[in-house]
Amino acid sequence: MSETLPPVSIDLFGVQRIRLTEVEAPPLSPEDESARDCVWDMAVQANPPLFDGPVVACAGLGWAGLRTLRLSWVRVTYRHHALRRVPGATALPSLFVNVVQPTDDGRVLVSRMSPSTAAPGRRQLPGGSVEPPQDGEVLDEAALRGQAARELVEEMGIDIPPTRCGCGLLPVGRTAASA
């Protein structure tokens, strides 16, 4: 089955602040839910280390005032992303943190995805899916910096304080034209 993604479009916004707002996930039809589960089960059979842990998906982008971008997000699990391989279904795009970490000599660190991932061997910036906050915590720019710092430790063994990580968001699989 081939992956169905929207056409690629890139926009640059003059954003000074990002406001993250949790919303309810849109309901799935019973047919899409069943097809998603079937695709997920096949993916796990092909790659047993896959796990259905909690992640954040982007539900929408919009302006919340002058130079403030509002990003609506929902709690899903990795299984949700199997909808990308269900013809006619709509999967919400993933929300990732990535780290552009310069070295002392001006180069940038790039990692290679492990064999247990969806794209083994692919080169990418260190990073990963955003995880939803625990009860009583919020998802904001400071939390995203903390997740970026955690990814840098997990993937590269480099431990830097979250305050040294810049904050940038990329909802993968969605165009920014709706913002």
C-alpha positions, 0 to 999 in steps of 0.5 A, a space after each residue: 500500500 502506498 502512503 497518501 500525503 498532501 502536496 508539499 508546500 513550504 511557507 515562512 512566517 514571521 512568528 515571535 511566539 507559539 501558542 500551543 492549545 490541546 483540542 479533541 482528536 477528530 472522530 474516526 469512522 469504524 471503517 477507518 479505525 479498522 483499516 488503521 488497526 490492520 495496517 498497524 498490525 502489518 507494520 508491527 509484524 514487519 518491524 516488531 520493535 514498533 510500539 504504540 506509545 503516546 505522541 502529539 499530532 498537529 490538528 491545525 495552525 492559525 494566527 492568534 494575534 500579531 506574530 503569534 502562531 496558534 498550533 492546535 494539538 491532539 493526543 494520539 499514539 503511533 498507531 494513528 500514523 498508520 492512517 497515512 496508508 489507508 486510502 481516503 483516510 486523513 491522518 493528522 500530521 506528526 509534531 516533531 522536535 529537531 535539534 540543529 546542533 553546531 559543533 565547535 568547528 561550525 559543522 552540524 550534527 546529523 544522525 542516521 535512523 536505527 534499523 528499528 525505525 520506519 526509515 532505517 538508515 535515513 539521515 536526519 537531524 537529531 529529534 523525534 516525535 513530541 510526547 504529550 505532557 503528563 497530568 498537570 504539565 503543559 505543552 509549551 515552548 519550554 516543554 518543547 525545548 526540554 524534549 529537544 534536549 532529551 532527544 539530543 541525549 537519546 540520539 547523540 549522547 550530548 547533554 545540554 540544558 534545555 535553555 540552550 535549545 532553540 524552539 522550532 516546530 514542524 508539523 510533518 505532513 501538513 502545509 502551512 497555507 491554512 495558518 
